[in-house]
Amino acid sequence: METPTAPRGILSIRTIAMPANTNANGDIFGGWLVCLMDMGAQIEAQRLAKSRVVTVAIDKLVFIKPVNVGDTVCCYAELIKTGRTSMQFNMEVWTLALEDKDRKKVAAGVFTFVAIDEQGKPQPVDR
């Protein structure tokens, strides 16, 4: 299997991994990465649906490599499926370290959202 050298999708979030994002062992907390991935997918889902959206599923989430304090963390969103009320995004997290010019894929998963109206009821994405 060939290792990807470039992210798929569009850049939805970019930030720096800080000491506050570590777990008790000093490693970047996986839950923090999941939060970033969910927010990045939500940004793109809201843009597409032109409405509020809610996360309904996270599938195939894998942590590939560790993230270090100081790394630039980049989340990429790629729309892979649109249903009547739902949208699925492939999310990839890539990092850039100060001492390394190569970016590394560190996590990936599929995030599913549903467009909702003001009452919280599902509504069509393509209105």
C-alpha positions as CSV (number, residue, x, y, z in Angstrom):
1,M,0.0,0.0,0.0
2,E,1.4,3.4,-1.0
3,T,1.8,6.0,1.6
4,P,-0.1,9.2,0.7
5,T,2.1,12.3,0.3
6,A,-0.6,14.9,0.1
7,P,-3.9,15.4,1.9
8,R,-7.2,14.9,0.2
9,G,-9.9,17.5,0.5
10,I,-9.7,21.2,1.6
11,L,-8.0,22.7,4.6
12,S,-10.8,23.3,7.2
13,I,-8.8,23.9,10.4
14,R,-5.1,24.7,11.2
15,T,-3.7,25.1,14.7
16,I,-0.7,24.4,16.8
17,A,-0.6,21.5,19.3
18,M,0.1,23.0,22.7
19,P,1.0,21.6,26.1
20,A,-2.6,22.1,27.3
21,N,-3.7,19.5,24.6
22,T,-1.7,16.7,26.2
23,N,-2.8,13.7,28.3
24,A,-1.3,12.6,31.6
25,N,1.7,11.1,29.8
26,G,2.5,14.3,28.0
27,D,1.3,13.0,24.6
28,I,-1.2,14.9,22.5
29,F,-4.6,13.7,23.6
30,G,-6.5,11.7,20.9
31,G,-9.8,13.3,22.0
32,W,-8.4,16.7,21.1
33,L,-7.7,15.5,17.5
34,V,-11.2,14.0,17.3
35,C,-12.6,17.4,18.4
36,L,-10.7,19.2,15.7
37,M,-11.8,16.7,13.0
38,D,-15.4,17.0,14.1
39,M,-15.2,20.9,14.0
40,G,-13.5,20.8,10.6
41,A,-16.2,18.5,9.2
42,Q,-18.9,20.6,10.8
43,I,-17.6,23.8,9.1
44,E,-17.9,22.2,5.7
45,A,-21.2,20.5,6.4
46,Q,-22.8,23.8,7.5
47,R,-21.4,25.5,4.4
48,L,-22.9,22.8,2.2
49,A,-26.2,22.5,4.0
50,K,-26.6,26.3,4.6
51,S,-28.1,25.3,8.0
52,R,-27.4,23.9,11.4
53,V,-25.9,20.4,11.3
54,V,-25.3,17.7,13.9
55,T,-22.8,14.9,14.0
56,V,-24.5,11.5,13.8
57,A,-21.6,9.1,13.3
58,I,-17.9,8.8,13.3
59,D,-16.6,5.7,11.5
60,K,-13.2,4.2,10.6
61,L,-11.3,6.6,13.0
62,V,-7.7,5.7,13.1
63,F,-4.7,7.3,14.8
64,I,-1.7,6.6,12.6
65,K,1.2,8.5,14.2
66,P,1.7,10.6,17.4
67,V,1.4,14.3,17.4
68,N,4.0,16.3,19.3
69,V,3.7,19.6,21.2
70,G,4.6,22.4,18.8
71,D,3.4,20.6,15.6
72,T,1.2,22.5,13.2
73,V,-2.0,20.4,13.0
74,C,-4.0,20.6,9.7
75,C,-7.5,19.1,9.3
76,Y,-8.7,18.4,5.7
77,A,-12.3,17.7,4.8
78,E,-13.4,15.8,1.6
79,L,-17.1,15.4,0.9
80,I,-17.6,11.7,-0.1
81,K,-21.3,11.3,0.0
82,T,-24.5,13.4,0.1
83,G,-27.8,11.9,1.0
84,R,-31.2,13.6,1.3
85,T,-30.5,15.1,4.8
86,S,-27.0,13.8,5.4
87,M,-23.4,14.4,4.4
88,Q,-20.3,12.2,4.8
89,F,-16.8,13.6,5.0
90,N,-13.5,11.9,4.9
91,M,-11.4,13.7,7.4
92,E,-7.6,13.6,7.5
93,V,-5.2,15.2,10.0
94,W,-1.7,16.0,8.8
95,T,1.1,17.6,10.9
96,L,4.1,19.7,10.1
97,A,7.0,19.7,12.6
98,L,9.4,22.6,13.0
99,E,12.4,20.3,12.5
100,D,10.9,18.3,9.6
101,K,9.8,19.8,6.2
102,D,7.7,16.7,5.4
103,R,4.1,16.7,6.5
104,K,2.8,13.5,8.1
105,K,-0.7,11.9,8.0
106,V,-1.5,11.3,11.7
107,A,-5.2,10.5,11.8
108,A,-8.2,9.8,9.6
109,G,-11.9,9.0,9.8
110,V,-15.3,9.4,8.3
111,F,-17.8,11.9,9.8
112,T,-21.5,11.9,9.1
113,F,-23.7,14.9,9.6
114,V,-27.4,15.6,9.3
115,A,-28.8,19.0,8.3
116,I,-31.5,20.2,10.8
117,D,-34.0,23.0,10.9
118,E,-34.7,25.5,13.7
119,Q,-36.7,22.8,15.6
120,G,-33.9,20.3,15.3
121,K,-35.7,18.1,12.7
122,P,-33.8,16.7,9.7
123,Q,-34.2,18.8,6.6
124,P,-32.9,18.3,3.0
125,V,-29.4,19.3,2.3
126,D,-30.2,20.5,-1.2
127,R,-33.0,23.0,-0.6
